[in-house]
Amino acid sequence: MKPEDFYGSELLRLNAVQQLLLHIEDYQRLLEEKEGRKVIQYCHARIKTPESMLDKLERKRLPQLSYNCSDRKGSRVRCNRRNSDTDNCT
């Protein structure tokens, strides 16, 4: 089953998370050029496959229409700390 078939119009929202992370990665490249160091350690996003989502719903004995579970998508951005205690990360 394709994600489009399973998630329908909700897939647009799920894909927006991945697009946001692409912008963050672009911003990271600009900061790295400007400051000479990596401010963002890594970015990651995923959309749970339909098969994985259906498996989870089955294990939890939830109806298949419950695909709006909170873990259908995920994202993580990890930032590096500055070297000096006097510097503030924003």
TIDREN-433825 format. One record per residue: residue in three letters; x negated, z, y of N, C-alpha, C in turn. Coordinates in steps of 0.05 Angstrom, whole numbers, padded with zeros to 5 digits, always signed. Example, Ala and Ser with C-alpha at 12.3 -4.5 7.8 and 13.67 -1.06 7.14 Angstrom:
REM residues 2
ALA-00264+00156-00114-00246+00156-00090-00264+00156-00066;SER-00257+00142-00045-00273+00143-00021-00258+00157+00001;
//
This chain:
REM residues 90
MET-00017+00000-00023+00000+00000+00000-00018+00000+00025;LYS-00011-00016+00044-00026-00017+00069-00018+00005+00088;PRO-00036+00015+00104-00029+00036+00124-00006+00027+00142;GLU-00005+00002+00150+00017-00008+00167+00044-00004+00154;ASP+00045-00010+00128+00070-00007+00113+00078+00022+00110;PHE+00059+00040+00107+00065+00068+00103+00071+00082+00129;TYR+00054+00079+00149+00057+00094+00174+00075+00080+00195;GLY+00079+00054+00192+00096+00039+00210+00086+00040+00239;SER+00104+00044+00258+00096+00044+00286+00079+00068+00293;GLU+00079+00089+00276+00062+00112+00281+00033+00105+00279;LEU+00026+00083+00266-00001+00075+00263-00014+00070+00290;LEU+00001+00061+00309-00010+00056+00336-00022+00082+00348;ARG-00007+00104+00344-00018+00130+00354-00042+00138+00339;LEU-00042+00134+00313-00065+00141+00296-00089+00125+00304;ASN-00086+00099+00310-00108+00082+00318-00119+00090+00345;ALA-00102+00101+00362-00110+00109+00389-00132+00130+00388;VAL-00132+00147+00368-00153+00167+00364-00179+00153+00359;GLN-00179+00133+00342-00204+00119+00337-00214+00104+00362;GLN-00196+00093+00377-00204+00079+00402-00216+00099+00422;LEU-00204+00122+00424-00215+00143+00442-00244+00150+00434;LEU-00249+00153+00408-00276+00159+00400-00296+00137+00406;LEU-00286+00112+00405-00304+00090+00412-00312+00092+00442;HIS-00294+00100+00458-00300+00104+00487-00319+00128+00490;ILE-00316+00149+00475-00334+00171+00476-00362+00163+00468;GLU-00364+00146+00447-00390+00137+00438-00403+00119+00459;ASP-00388+00103+00473-00399+00087+00495-00409+00105+00517;TYR-00394+00125+00523-00402+00145+00544-00428+00159+00536;GLN-00430+00165+00510-00454+00178+00500-00479+00160+00504;ARG-00476+00134+00500-00498+00116+00504-00507+00116+00533;LEU-00487+00116+00551-00494+00117+00580-00508+00143+00587;LEU-00499+00165+00577-00512+00191+00582-00540+00192+00570;GLU-00543+00180+00547-00570+00181+00534-00590+00165+00551;GLU-00581+00142+00562-00598+00126+00579-00605+00141+00605;LYS-00585+00155+00616-00589+00169+00641-00605+00195+00638;GLU-00599+00211+00618-00612+00237+00614-00634+00237+00594;GLY-00636+00217+00578-00657+00215+00558-00654+00233+00534;ARG-00630+00242+00529-00624+00259+00506-00595+00254+00497;LYS-00590+00262+00473-00563+00259+00462-00546+00283+00470;VAL-00526+00278+00485-00507+00300+00493-00487+00304+00471;ILE-00478+00282+00458-00459+00283+00437-00474+00278+00410;GLN-00471+00297+00392-00486+00295+00367-00473+00274+00349;TYR-00446+00275+00346-00432+00254+00330-00403+00254+00337;CYS-00390+00232+00331-00361+00228+00333-00352+00217+00306;HIS-00329+00226+00298-00318+00216+00273-00287+00217+00275;ALA-00275+00197+00264-00245+00196+00262-00238+00184+00236;ARG-00215+00192+00226-00205+00180+00201-00174+00181+00201;ILE-00163+00162+00187-00134+00162+00181-00131+00164+00151;LYS-00117+00184+00142-00113+00188+00114-00100+00163+00101;THR-00110+00154+00079-00099+00131+00066-00071+00138+00056;PRO-00053+00117+00054-00026+00123+00044-00027+00136+00016;GLU-00045+00127-00001-00047+00139-00028-00054+00168-00027;SER-00073+00175-00010-00082+00203-00007-00059+00220+00005;MET-00045+00209+00024-00023+00223+00037+00000+00228+00017;LEU+00007+00207+00002+00028+00210-00019+00020+00230-00040;ASP-00005+00230-00048-00015+00249-00067-00012+00278-00057;LYS-00019+00282-00032-00017+00308-00020+00013+00317-00019;LEU+00030+00299-00010+00058+00305-00008+00069+00313-00036;GLU+00060+00298-00056+00070+00304-00083+00060+00332-00092;ARG+00034+00337-00087+00023+00363-00095+00037+00386-00081;LYS+00045+00382-00056+00058+00403-00041+00089+00403-00044;ARG+00097+00384-00060+00126+00380-00066+00142+00376-00040;LEU+00132+00359-00023+00145+00352+00002+00157+00324-00001;PRO+00178+00318+00013+00190+00291+00012+00170+00270+00023;GLN+00171+00246+00013+00153+00225+00023+00157+00219+00052;LEU+00180+00225+00063+00185+00220+00091+00171+00240+00109;SER+00156+00259+00097+00141+00279+00112+00114+00269+00119;TYR+00110+00243+00121+00083+00233+00127+00073+00241+00154;ASN+00089+00254+00170+00081+00263+00197+00065+00289+00195;CYS+00056+00296+00171+00039+00320+00168+00016+00319+00188;SER+00007+00343+00196-00013+00344+00217-00040+00333+00209;ASP-00046+00330+00183-00072+00320+00175-00072+00290+00168;ARG-00053+00276+00177-00053+00247+00171-00075+00233+00187;LYS-00084+00246+00208-00107+00235+00223-00125+00259+00230;GLY-00150+00252+00236-00168+00273+00244-00190+00262+00261;SER-00201+00278+00278-00223+00270+00295-00241+00294+00300;ARG-00266+00288+00305-00285+00310+00311-00306+00298+00329;VAL-00312+00313+00350-00335+00306+00368-00352+00331+00369;ARG-00377+00328+00363-00395+00351+00364-00416+00346+00386;CYS-00418+00365+00404-00436+00362+00427-00461+00379+00421;ASN-00484+00370+00432-00509+00385+00431-00509+00405+00454;ARG-00522+00427+00450-00526+00447+00471-00550+00438+00488;ARG-00549+00447+00513-00571+00442+00531-00594+00460+00523;ASN-00619+00453+00530-00642+00468+00523-00646+00493+00540;SER-00637+00492+00565-00642+00514+00583-00617+00532+00586;ASP-00621+00558+00588-00598+00576+00592-00586+00572+00619;THR-00601+00561+00638-00590+00557+00665-00573+00532+00668;ASP-00576+00514+00649-00560+00490+00649-00532+00496+00637;ASN-00512+00484+00648-00485+00487+00638-00475+00461+00627;CYS-00463+00462+00604-00450+00438+00593-00422+00437+00603;THR-00413+00414+00610-00385+00410+00619-00371+00390+00602;
//
